[in-house]
Amino acid sequence: MTPATTAASERSDIKNPALADEGRRRAEWAERSMPVLRQVRERFAREKPLAGRKLSACLHVTSETANLMVTLKAGGADVALCASNPLSTQDDIAAHLVAHHGIKVFAIKGEDHETYYEHIRAALAHQADITMDDGADLVGALHMIALNRLDDLAPPVRRWVEQMSAADRSALVKRVIGSTEETTTGVIRLKAMAKDGVLQFPVVAVNDSDTKHLFDNRYGTGQSTLDGILRATNLLIAGSTVVVAGYGWCGRGFAMRARGAGAMVIVTEIDPLKALEAQMDGFQVAPMAEAAKVGDIFVTLTGNVHVIRLEHMRAMKDGAVIANSGHFNVEIDLDALKAKAKGPDHVRDLVEGWTLDGKKIFVLADGRLVNLAAAEGHPASVMDMSFANQALAAEYVVKEFKTLGKDVHRIPRDLDQDIARLKLAGMGVTIDSLTAEQQKYLASWDMGT
């Protein structure tokens, strides 16, 4: 159980305020690798594009996120932050944001289910104009309220909403001028809502920016997932067989890193195009039912449900290790495992052993995001671009919400390219530009070969 929450009074609920100085040191270390966000923050401090706006964010509470929160506050926003995963919070960072920046934080590493949703309730109670999500938890709750689907809300949120008048519920949703979404899983949810015509306000899909998914998802997830597995298990990757479920940008990144560490990599996919890419990238491609028999380490990176099921776990070797890096722990059918297996046995921090049909299966971090639960998430250098996108997306919502439809939008491509230019400049890299002759050629149709 986690410590008793004080979020009901909308005061910050964190583990230990005494950790603030350590959090400050780590946030400052991360900031050194975030030159793009630094430039955004400096402009925000001058121009105050978010002045008068209240912003609620549901993100992983990490040193990189701290720098985003400080940037949003520099832009004039009144910010509240809750965790988007019960195991991803860095408690010293939470303490730092509260103590040194006066930002409301509702997050404790290892918080139980009740506390997690109490913290989401507290972020909703901030009555934001803009929400910022990593998995659509805030937006999802707001839409359940708007659609009067209160039974679909987690108990702490439902009890709070049931005490509100119909007018207050309506006002809570209607005051939101727009939202931003960080991750693939959340964008999938939001596009489904838009397709069904239930989306209540415009959402900017930060994940769709090239400077987000081509770098954060691939290089960030690739490195941090391997880091999390190594920290949790201290296993040797070289010579092992690693099964990568999903060959989207996250799966590609991790497959590349696992191969670089000496693993034999098998990719499982349901999309023929992605499977073909994986095959031509030099990976073995197989169905999970076949891969389950030979894999040593299994990692899900799909954003889908029950990618590894009981029949797969029954086919695995004794000692197989299962981890998830695809946002929610539903990618592994843990309920079926718990119903049929004996355990769990505590083996190491964030490693639990289950005995299934006489064989041991080891699950990392209860199937939660292994890169955040067992490690520190993506390196600051790659989150620099992702969070510059988030900050600029919030500014874009403020500027354009009156003309944006109730749909899922991407950041304008010129902003995406500006972020790339700033990142290159921060890395000391220069590139060529088109000559007048080249510009004319690319714009013409009547010049022959």
C-alpha positions in Angstrom: 0.0 0.0 0.0 1.1 3.5 -0.7 1.1 6.4 1.9 -2.3 8.0 2.5 -3.0 10.5 -0.2 -3.7 14.2 0.4 -4.9 14.8 -3.1 -8.5 15.2 -2.0 -7.5 18.7 -0.9 -5.7 19.3 -4.2 -2.4 19.7 -2.5 0.5 17.8 -4.0 0.7 14.2 -3.0 4.3 12.9 -3.3 6.4 10.4 -1.4 9.1 12.5 0.3 9.7 16.3 0.1 13.2 15.7 1.4 14.2 14.3 -1.9 13.8 17.6 -3.7 17.5 18.5 -3.9 18.4 15.2 -5.4 15.6 15.7 -7.9 16.9 19.2 -8.8 20.4 17.8 -9.5 19.0 15.1 -11.8 16.7 17.5 -13.6 19.6 19.9 -14.2 21.7 17.0 -15.6 18.9 16.1 -18.0 18.5 19.8 -19.0 22.0 19.9 -20.3 20.9 17.4 -23.1 17.8 19.3 -24.0 18.8 22.4 -26.0 15.7 22.6 -28.1 13.3 22.7 -25.1 15.7 25.2 -23.5 15.2 27.5 -26.4 11.5 27.1 -26.3 11.5 27.8 -22.6 13.5 31.0 -23.1 11.0 32.2 -25.7 8.1 31.2 -23.5 9.5 33.2 -20.6 9.6 36.3 -22.8 6.3 35.9 -24.6 4.0 34.1 -22.1 1.9 32.3 -24.7 0.1 30.2 -22.1 -0.7 33.1 -19.7 -4.0 32.6 -17.9 -4.3 29.0 -18.9 -4.6 26.0 -16.6 -3.0 22.8 -17.8 -3.3 19.3 -16.4 -0.7 16.8 -17.5 -0.7 13.0 -17.1 2.8 12.0 -18.0 5.7 9.8 -16.7 7.2 11.9 -13.8 10.8 11.8 -14.9 13.7 14.3 -15.0 12.9 15.1 -18.6 9.2 15.7 -17.8 10.4 18.1 -15.1 12.0 20.3 -17.7 8.8 20.3 -19.8 6.7 21.3 -16.7 9.1 24.1 -16.0 8.8 25.2 -19.6 5.0 25.3 -19.5 5.1 27.3 -16.3 7.6 29.7 -17.8 5.0 30.2 -20.6 2.5 31.3 -18.0 0.5 28.1 -17.5 -0.8 27.0 -14.1 0.3 23.4 -14.2 -0.7 20.2 -12.4 1.0 16.9 -13.0 0.0 13.3 -12.3 1.6 10.0 -13.3 0.6 8.1 -16.4 2.0 4.8 -14.9 2.0 3.6 -11.3 5.7 2.5 -11.6 7.3 5.2 -13.7 7.4 8.1 -11.1 10.8 9.3 -10.0 10.0 10.4 -6.4 12.9 12.9 -6.2 11.7 14.6 -9.4 8.2 14.9 -8.0 9.6 16.5 -4.8 11.8 18.9 -6.9 8.9 20.2 -8.9 6.8 20.9 -5.8 9.6 22.4 -3.7 11.5 24.4 -6.3 8.9 25.3 -8.8 5.6 25.3 -7.0 4.0 22.9 -9.4 1.3 20.6 -8.1 2.3 17.0 -8.4 0.2 13.9 -7.7 2.5 10.9 -8.1 4.2 8.2 -6.0 6.3 5.4 -7.4 4.6 2.1 -6.8 1.2 3.7 -5.9 -1.7 1.2 -5.8 -4.6 1.2 -8.2 -6.8 3.3 -5.9 -4.2 6.0 -5.4 -3.3 6.1 -9.1 -6.8 7.0 -10.0 -7.2 9.4 -7.0 -4.2 11.2 -8.5 -5.9 11.4 -11.9 -9.0 12.7 -10.1 -6.9 15.4 -8.6 -5.5 16.4 -12.0 -9.0 16.6 -13.4 -10.1 18.7 -10.4 -7.4 21.3 -11.5 -10.2 22.2 -14.0 -7.8 22.6 -16.9 -8.2 24.5 -20.2 -5.6 22.2 -21.8 -4.8 18.5 -21.0 -1.6 16.7 -21.8 -1.7 12.9 -21.9 0.6 9.9 -22.4 -2.0 7.2 -23.0 -5.2 9.3 -23.0 -6.1 8.7 -19.3 -7.3 12.3 -18.7 -9.0 12.7 -22.0 -10.6 9.3 -21.5 -12.0 10.2 -18.1 -13.3 13.5 -19.4 -15.2 11.8 -22.2 -16.7 9.2 -19.9 -18.0 12.2 -17.9 -19.3 13.9 -21.1 -21.0 10.8 -22.3 -22.4 10.0 -18.8 -20.7 6.7 -18.8 -19.9 6.9 -15.1 -19.8 3.2 -14.5 -16.7 3.1 -16.8 -14.8 5.5 -14.6 -12.4 4.2 -11.9 -14.0 4.4 -8.4 -12.1 7.4 -7.1 -13.0 9.4 -10.2 -16.6 8.1 -10.3 -17.3 9.0 -6.6 -16.1 12.5 -7.2 -18.1 13.0 -10.4 -21.3 11.6 -8.8 -21.1 14.4 -6.2 -21.1 17.0 -9.0 -24.2 18.6 -10.5 -24.9 18.0 -14.2 -24.0 21.6 -14.9 -20.6 21.2 -13.2 -19.8 18.0 -15.1 -20.6 19.8 -18.3 -18.5 22.8 -17.4 -15.5 20.6 -16.5 -15.5 19.2 -20.1 -16.5 22.3 -22.0 -13.8 24.5 -20.5 -11.2 22.2 -22.2 -10.1 24.0 -25.4 -7.8 21.2 -26.5 -5.4 18.4 -25.6 -2.1 16.9 -26.6 -1.2 13.2 -26.7 2.3 11.8 -26.4 2.1 8.2 -27.3 0.9 5.8 -30.0 -1.5 4.0 -27.7 -3.3 7.2 -26.8 -3.4 8.4 -30.4 -5.1 5.1 -31.5 -7.7 5.6 -28.8 -8.3 9.2 -29.8 -8.6 8.5 -33.5 -11.2 5.8 -32.7 -13.1 8.4 -30.7 -13.0 10.9 -33.5 -14.2 8.3 -36.0 -17.1 7.5 -33.7 -18.0 11.2 -33.5 -17.6 11.5 -29.7 -14.5 13.6 -29.4 -15.4 16.7 -27.5 -12.5 18.9 -28.4 -9.4 19.0 -30.7 -6.4 16.9 -29.9 -2.9 17.4 -31.2 -1.2 14.0 -31.8 2.3 14.8 -30.7 3.2 11.2 -31.5 2.5 11.8 -35.2 5.3 14.4 -35.5 8.3 13.1 -37.3 10.6 14.6 -34.7 8.8 12.5 -32.1 8.1 9.0 -33.4 11.1 8.6 -35.7 13.4 9.4 -32.7 11.7 8.9 -29.4 9.9 5.7 -30.4 12.8 4.2 -32.2 16.0 5.4 -30.5 14.5 6.2 -27.1 12.5 3.0 -26.7 15.2 0.9 -28.2 17.9 2.0 -25.7 15.7 2.4 -22.6 13.9 -1.0 -23.0 17.2 -2.8 -23.2 18.4 -0.7 -20.2 15.4 -1.7 -18.2 15.8 -5.4 -18.9 19.4 -5.3 -18.0 18.9 -3.4 -14.8 16.1 -5.7 -13.7 17.8 -9.0 -14.6 21.5 -8.5 -15.2 21.1 -11.2 -17.9 23.6 -11.6 -20.7 21.9 -10.6 -24.0 24.6 -11.9 -26.3 23.8 -15.4 -27.5 20.2 -15.3 -26.3 17.1 -15.4 -28.4 15.0 -12.3 -28.0 11.5 -12.3 -29.3 10.2 -8.8 -30.3 6.4 -8.6 -30.6 5.6 -5.8 -33.0 7.7 -4.0 -35.6 6.4 -0.5 -35.4 8.9 2.2 -34.6 9.3 1.0 -31.0 9.8 -2.6 -32.0 12.3 -1.6 -34.7 14.3 0.4 -32.2 14.4 -2.4 -29.7 15.1 -5.1 -32.3 18.1 -3.1 -33.5 19.5 -2.6 -30.0 19.0 -6.3 -29.0 20.8 -7.4 -32.2 23.6 -4.9 -31.4 24.0 -6.5 -28.0 24.5 -9.9 -29.7 21.1 -11.4 -29.5 19.4 -13.6 -32.1 16.2 -11.7 -32.7 12.8 -13.0 -33.8 10.1 -10.6 -34.8 6.3 -11.4 -34.5 3.8 -9.3 -36.5 0.3 -9.2 -37.8 0.9 -6.5 -40.5 2.4 -8.1 -43.6 4.2 -4.9 -44.6 5.9 -4.6 -41.3 6.7 -8.3 -41.3 8.3 -7.9 -44.7 10.3 -4.9 -43.5 11.6 -7.0 -40.5 12.5 -9.9 -42.8 14.4 -7.6 -45.2 16.1 -5.8 -42.2 17.6 -9.2 -41.5 15.4 -10.5 -38.7 13.7 -13.8 -38.5 9.9 -13.4 -38.6 7.6 -16.0 -37.1 4.2 -16.4 -35.4 4.3 -16.1 -31.6 3.2 -19.7 -31.3 6.5 -20.7 -32.9 8.7 -18.1 -31.4 7.4 -19.0 -27.9 9.2 -22.4 -28.1 12.6 -20.9 -28.7 12.7 -17.5 -27.1 14.7 -16.6 -23.9 13.4 -13.1 -23.5 10.1 -11.8 -24.8 9.2 -8.1 -25.2 5.8 -6.7 -26.3 5.8 -3.4 -28.1 2.4 -3.3 -29.9 -0.1 -1.2 -28.0 -2.5 -4.1 -28.3 -4.1 -6.5 -25.9 -3.0 -10.1 -25.0 -0.2 -10.3 -27.5 1.4 -13.0 -25.2 -1.3 -15.4 -24.1 -1.5 -18.4 -21.8 -0.9 -20.8 -24.7 2.3 -19.0 -25.6 3.5 -19.0 -22.0 2.8 -22.8 -21.8 5.0 -23.3 -24.8 7.9 -21.3 -23.4 11.2 -22.7 -22.0 11.8 -23.0 -18.3 13.2 -19.7 -17.3 11.7 -17.5 -20.0 11.6 -13.8 -19.2 8.6 -11.6 -20.3 8.6 -7.8 -20.4 6.4 -5.1 -21.9 7.4 -1.8 -23.4 4.2 -1.0 -25.2 2.5 1.3 -22.6 -0.1 -0.8 -20.9 0.4 -4.2 -19.2 -2.6 -5.7 -21.0 -0.2 -6.8 -23.8 0.6 -9.8 -21.6 -2.4 -11.9 -20.4 -1.4 -11.7 -16.7 -4.8 -12.6 -15.5 -4.7 -15.9 -17.2 -1.2 -16.6 -16.0 -2.2 -15.8 -12.4 -5.2 -18.0 -12.6 -3.2 -21.1 -13.8 0.2 -20.6 -12.4 1.6 -20.8 -8.8 3.2 -17.7 -7.4 4.5 -15.2 -7.6 7.9 -15.7 -6.0 9.8 -12.5 -5.5 13.2 -13.1 -7.2 14.7 -9.6 -7.5 13.3 -6.1 -7.5 10.7 -6.0 -10.3 11.2 -9.6 -11.1 8.5 -12.1 -10.2 8.6 -15.9 -10.9 5.5 -17.9 -11.7 5.4 -21.7 -11.9 3.4 -22.9 -14.9 3.2 -26.6 -15.8 6.3 -27.2 -13.8 8.3 -24.5 -15.6 9.4 -21.0 -14.3 8.2 -17.9 -16.1 9.6 -14.6 -15.0 7.6 -11.4 -15.5 9.3 -8.0 -15.2 7.7 -5.0 -13.5 4.3 -6.7 -13.4 4.1 -6.2 -17.2 4.3 -2.4 -16.9 6.7 -0.4 -19.0 10.0 -2.0 -18.3 12.0 1.0 -19.5 10.4 3.3 -16.9 9.7 0.8 -14.1 13.1 -0.7 -14.0 15.2 2.1 -15.6 14.8 5.8 -16.2 13.0 6.0 -19.5 14.3 7.5 -22.6 17.5 9.5 -22.6 17.1 13.3 -22.2 18.5 14.0 -25.7 15.7 12.2 -27.5 13.0 13.5 -25.1 14.3 17.0 -25.9 12.5 16.8 -29.3 9.4 15.0 -27.9 8.8 17.6 -25.2 9.6 20.5 -27.5 6.7 19.1 -29.6 4.5 19.0 -26.5 5.3 22.6 -25.5 4.7 23.9 -29.0 1.5 21.8 -29.3 0.1 23.5 -26.2 0.9 26.9 -27.7 -0.7 25.8 -31.0 -3.9 24.8 -29.2 -4.1 28.2 -27.5 -3.6 30.0 -30.8 -5.8 27.8 -33.0 -8.4 26.2 -30.9 -11.2 28.3 -32.3 -10.6 27.0 -35.8 -9.5 23.4 -35.1 -12.3 20.9 -35.4 -13.1 18.2 -32.9 -10.6 15.8 -34.4 -7.0 14.5 -34.0 -4.5 16.9 -35.6 -0.8 16.9 -36.1 1.6 19.7 -35.4 2.1 21.8 -38.5 5.1 20.4 -40.5 7.0 23.7 -40.4 7.1 23.4 -36.6 8.3 19.8 -36.9 11.1 20.9 -39.2 12.0 23.8 -36.9 12.5 21.4 -34.1 14.8 19.3 -36.3 16.8 22.4 -37.3 17.2 23.4 -33.6 18.2 19.9 -32.7 20.9 19.8 -35.4 22.2 23.2 -34.3 22.3 22.0 -30.7 24.4 19.0 -31.9 26.7 21.2 -33.9 25.6 19.8 -37.2 25.1 21.9 -40.4 23.4 20.8 -43.6 23.1 22.0 -47.2 20.2 24.1 -48.6 18.6 24.0 -52.0 20.1 26.2 -54.7 17.8 28.4 -56.7 18.3 26.0 -59.7 17.3 23.0 -57.5 14.2 24.7 -56.1 13.1 25.5 -59.7 13.7 22.0 -60.8 11.7 20.5 -58.0 8.8 22.9 -58.7 8.8 22.2 -62.4 7.0 19.6 -64.6 8.4 20.6 -68.0 12.1 19.9 -67.5 13.1 16.6 -69.1 15.4 13.9 -67.8 
